[in-house]
Amino acid sequence: LPTLAETHAPGAACTDTLDQFRSVLPNLTDIGIIDGDGALRCASTGPSPAFGVASAPWLRAARAARAFTTVGSHERPGSAQRHLLVAHPFALND
């Protein structure tokens, strides 16, 4: 994902690219890109302007791992199922 220009800026191209990844991996409910400040840049399910996770413990854990990792789980609103959070942190200059 970090090598795809479509994922470097919010917008329809980023959302479409992430949705294509999600369609290949049907067990994923969403794929998102979060910037260094903890704001959602884009997601496979579309824009979510009020979404920010700067203080979320799982984001700190993902940053510390610097590799693909599972970082927790949570109940998604409107669902009785728990969702596993996985992350692969990268910087655009990696």
Rosetta constraint file for C-alpha pairs under 8 A:
AtomPair CA 1 CA 7 HARMONIC 6.67 0.50
AtomPair CA 2 CA 7 HARMONIC 6.89 0.50
AtomPair CA 2 CA 8 HARMONIC 7.51 0.50
AtomPair CA 2 CA 90 HARMONIC 7.04 0.50
AtomPair CA 2 CA 91 HARMONIC 7.60 0.50
AtomPair CA 2 CA 92 HARMONIC 6.12 0.50
AtomPair CA 4 CA 8 HARMONIC 7.35 0.50
AtomPair CA 5 CA 9 HARMONIC 7.92 0.50
AtomPair CA 6 CA 13 HARMONIC 5.48 0.50
AtomPair CA 6 CA 14 HARMONIC 4.95 0.50
AtomPair CA 6 CA 17 HARMONIC 6.93 0.50
AtomPair CA 7 CA 13 HARMONIC 7.49 0.50
AtomPair CA 7 CA 14 HARMONIC 4.74 0.50
AtomPair CA 7 CA 17 HARMONIC 7.34 0.50
AtomPair CA 7 CA 33 HARMONIC 7.77 0.50
AtomPair CA 7 CA 42 HARMONIC 7.89 0.50
AtomPair CA 8 CA 14 HARMONIC 7.52 0.50
AtomPair CA 8 CA 92 HARMONIC 7.72 0.50
AtomPair CA 9 CA 14 HARMONIC 6.83 0.50
AtomPair CA 9 CA 41 HARMONIC 6.95 0.50
AtomPair CA 9 CA 42 HARMONIC 7.88 0.50
AtomPair CA 10 CA 14 HARMONIC 5.99 0.50
AtomPair CA 10 CA 15 HARMONIC 7.69 0.50
AtomPair CA 10 CA 41 HARMONIC 5.18 0.50
AtomPair CA 10 CA 42 HARMONIC 5.28 0.50
AtomPair CA 11 CA 15 HARMONIC 6.36 0.50
AtomPair CA 11 CA 42 HARMONIC 6.86 0.50
AtomPair CA 12 CA 16 HARMONIC 5.93 0.50
AtomPair CA 13 CA 17 HARMONIC 6.11 0.50
AtomPair CA 14 CA 18 HARMONIC 6.25 0.50
AtomPair CA 14 CA 42 HARMONIC 6.25 0.50
AtomPair CA 14 CA 43 HARMONIC 7.53 0.50
AtomPair CA 14 CA 44 HARMONIC 7.96 0.50
AtomPair CA 15 CA 19 HARMONIC 6.08 0.50
AtomPair CA 15 CA 42 HARMONIC 5.86 0.50
AtomPair CA 15 CA 43 HARMONIC 5.43 0.50
AtomPair CA 15 CA 44 HARMONIC 4.88 0.50
AtomPair CA 15 CA 45 HARMONIC 7.13 0.50
AtomPair CA 15 CA 46 HARMONIC 5.91 0.50
AtomPair CA 15 CA 47 HARMONIC 7.92 0.50
AtomPair CA 16 CA 20 HARMONIC 6.22 0.50
AtomPair CA 16 CA 44 HARMONIC 6.65 0.50
AtomPair CA 17 CA 21 HARMONIC 6.62 0.50
AtomPair CA 17 CA 44 HARMONIC 7.54 0.50
AtomPair CA 18 CA 22 HARMONIC 6.26 0.50
AtomPair CA 18 CA 31 HARMONIC 6.15 0.50
AtomPair CA 18 CA 32 HARMONIC 7.30 0.50
AtomPair CA 18 CA 43 HARMONIC 6.54 0.50
AtomPair CA 18 CA 44 HARMONIC 4.71 0.50
AtomPair CA 19 CA 23 HARMONIC 6.09 0.50
AtomPair CA 19 CA 31 HARMONIC 7.50 0.50
AtomPair CA 19 CA 43 HARMONIC 7.79 0.50
AtomPair CA 19 CA 44 HARMONIC 4.31 0.50
AtomPair CA 19 CA 45 HARMONIC 7.02 0.50
AtomPair CA 20 CA 24 HARMONIC 6.64 0.50
AtomPair CA 21 CA 25 HARMONIC 6.52 0.50
AtomPair CA 22 CA 26 HARMONIC 6.06 0.50
AtomPair CA 22 CA 28 HARMONIC 6.11 0.50
AtomPair CA 22 CA 29 HARMONIC 7.49 0.50
AtomPair CA 22 CA 30 HARMONIC 6.82 0.50
AtomPair CA 22 CA 31 HARMONIC 6.72 0.50
AtomPair CA 22 CA 44 HARMONIC 7.05 0.50
AtomPair CA 30 CA 43 HARMONIC 6.82 0.50
AtomPair CA 30 CA 44 HARMONIC 5.70 0.50
AtomPair CA 30 CA 45 HARMONIC 6.21 0.50
AtomPair CA 31 CA 43 HARMONIC 5.55 0.50
AtomPair CA 31 CA 44 HARMONIC 5.32 0.50
AtomPair CA 31 CA 45 HARMONIC 7.71 0.50
AtomPair CA 32 CA 40 HARMONIC 6.94 0.50
AtomPair CA 32 CA 41 HARMONIC 7.44 0.50
AtomPair CA 32 CA 42 HARMONIC 5.67 0.50
AtomPair CA 32 CA 43 HARMONIC 4.01 0.50
AtomPair CA 32 CA 44 HARMONIC 6.30 0.50
AtomPair CA 33 CA 40 HARMONIC 5.97 0.50
AtomPair CA 33 CA 41 HARMONIC 5.47 0.50
AtomPair CA 33 CA 42 HARMONIC 5.52 0.50
AtomPair CA 33 CA 43 HARMONIC 6.35 0.50
AtomPair CA 34 CA 38 HARMONIC 5.64 0.50
AtomPair CA 34 CA 39 HARMONIC 5.41 0.50
AtomPair CA 34 CA 40 HARMONIC 4.42 0.50
AtomPair CA 34 CA 41 HARMONIC 5.45 0.50
AtomPair CA 34 CA 42 HARMONIC 7.42 0.50
AtomPair CA 35 CA 39 HARMONIC 5.53 0.50
AtomPair CA 35 CA 40 HARMONIC 6.45 0.50
AtomPair CA 35 CA 41 HARMONIC 6.27 0.50
AtomPair CA 37 CA 54 HARMONIC 5.85 0.50
AtomPair CA 38 CA 52 HARMONIC 5.47 0.50
AtomPair CA 38 CA 53 HARMONIC 4.83 0.50
AtomPair CA 38 CA 54 HARMONIC 3.88 0.50
AtomPair CA 38 CA 55 HARMONIC 7.60 0.50
AtomPair CA 38 CA 59 HARMONIC 7.72 0.50
AtomPair CA 39 CA 51 HARMONIC 6.44 0.50
AtomPair CA 39 CA 52 HARMONIC 4.42 0.50
AtomPair CA 39 CA 53 HARMONIC 6.33 0.50
AtomPair CA 39 CA 54 HARMONIC 6.85 0.50
AtomPair CA 40 CA 48 HARMONIC 7.36 0.50
AtomPair CA 40 CA 49 HARMONIC 7.60 0.50
AtomPair CA 40 CA 51 HARMONIC 5.98 0.50
AtomPair CA 40 CA 52 HARMONIC 6.01 0.50
AtomPair CA 40 CA 53 HARMONIC 7.92 0.50
AtomPair CA 42 CA 46 HARMONIC 6.84 0.50
AtomPair CA 42 CA 47 HARMONIC 6.13 0.50
AtomPair CA 42 CA 48 HARMONIC 7.92 0.50
AtomPair CA 43 CA 47 HARMONIC 6.39 0.50
AtomPair CA 43 CA 48 HARMONIC 7.96 0.50
AtomPair CA 53 CA 59 HARMONIC 7.07 0.50
AtomPair CA 54 CA 59 HARMONIC 7.15 0.50
AtomPair CA 55 CA 59 HARMONIC 7.45 0.50
AtomPair CA 55 CA 60 HARMONIC 7.70 0.50
AtomPair CA 56 CA 60 HARMONIC 6.79 0.50
AtomPair CA 57 CA 61 HARMONIC 6.28 0.50
AtomPair CA 58 CA 62 HARMONIC 6.10 0.50
AtomPair CA 58 CA 71 HARMONIC 5.13 0.50
AtomPair CA 58 CA 72 HARMONIC 6.21 0.50
AtomPair CA 58 CA 85 HARMONIC 7.93 0.50
AtomPair CA 59 CA 63 HARMONIC 6.20 0.50
AtomPair CA 59 CA 71 HARMONIC 7.70 0.50
AtomPair CA 60 CA 64 HARMONIC 6.21 0.50
AtomPair CA 61 CA 65 HARMONIC 6.22 0.50
AtomPair CA 61 CA 71 HARMONIC 6.26 0.50
AtomPair CA 62 CA 66 HARMONIC 6.57 0.50
AtomPair CA 62 CA 67 HARMONIC 7.61 0.50
AtomPair CA 62 CA 68 HARMONIC 7.92 0.50
AtomPair CA 62 CA 69 HARMONIC 6.73 0.50
AtomPair CA 62 CA 70 HARMONIC 7.96 0.50
AtomPair CA 62 CA 71 HARMONIC 6.34 0.50
AtomPair CA 62 CA 87 HARMONIC 5.99 0.50
AtomPair CA 62 CA 88 HARMONIC 6.95 0.50
AtomPair CA 62 CA 89 HARMONIC 6.28 0.50
AtomPair CA 63 CA 89 HARMONIC 6.01 0.50
AtomPair CA 65 CA 69 HARMONIC 6.90 0.50
AtomPair CA 65 CA 89 HARMONIC 7.93 0.50
AtomPair CA 66 CA 88 HARMONIC 7.10 0.50
AtomPair CA 66 CA 89 HARMONIC 5.69 0.50
AtomPair CA 66 CA 90 HARMONIC 7.24 0.50
AtomPair CA 67 CA 87 HARMONIC 7.89 0.50
AtomPair CA 67 CA 88 HARMONIC 5.46 0.50
AtomPair CA 67 CA 89 HARMONIC 6.28 0.50
AtomPair CA 68 CA 86 HARMONIC 7.26 0.50
AtomPair CA 68 CA 87 HARMONIC 5.60 0.50
AtomPair CA 68 CA 88 HARMONIC 4.16 0.50
AtomPair CA 68 CA 89 HARMONIC 7.08 0.50
AtomPair CA 69 CA 86 HARMONIC 5.67 0.50
AtomPair CA 69 CA 87 HARMONIC 5.52 0.50
AtomPair CA 69 CA 88 HARMONIC 6.43 0.50
AtomPair CA 70 CA 84 HARMONIC 7.31 0.50
AtomPair CA 70 CA 85 HARMONIC 5.91 0.50
AtomPair CA 70 CA 86 HARMONIC 4.26 0.50
AtomPair CA 70 CA 87 HARMONIC 6.36 0.50
AtomPair CA 71 CA 84 HARMONIC 7.83 0.50
AtomPair CA 71 CA 85 HARMONIC 5.58 0.50
AtomPair CA 71 CA 86 HARMONIC 5.64 0.50
AtomPair CA 71 CA 87 HARMONIC 6.94 0.50
AtomPair CA 72 CA 84 HARMONIC 6.02 0.50
AtomPair CA 72 CA 85 HARMONIC 5.22 0.50
AtomPair CA 72 CA 86 HARMONIC 7.38 0.50
AtomPair CA 73 CA 82 HARMONIC 6.31 0.50
AtomPair CA 73 CA 83 HARMONIC 5.25 0.50
AtomPair CA 73 CA 84 HARMONIC 4.29 0.50
AtomPair CA 73 CA 85 HARMONIC 5.25 0.50
AtomPair CA 74 CA 82 HARMONIC 5.35 0.50
AtomPair CA 74 CA 83 HARMONIC 5.39 0.50
AtomPair CA 74 CA 84 HARMONIC 6.80 0.50
AtomPair CA 74 CA 85 HARMONIC 7.63 0.50
AtomPair CA 75 CA 79 HARMONIC 6.72 0.50
AtomPair CA 75 CA 80 HARMONIC 6.69 0.50
AtomPair CA 75 CA 81 HARMONIC 6.10 0.50
AtomPair CA 75 CA 82 HARMONIC 4.58 0.50
AtomPair CA 75 CA 83 HARMONIC 6.04 0.50
AtomPair CA 76 CA 80 HARMONIC 7.54 0.50
AtomPair CA 76 CA 81 HARMONIC 7.27 0.50
AtomPair CA 76 CA 82 HARMONIC 6.86 0.50
AtomPair CA 76 CA 83 HARMONIC 6.79 0.50
AtomPair CA 90 CA 94 HARMONIC 6.47 0.50
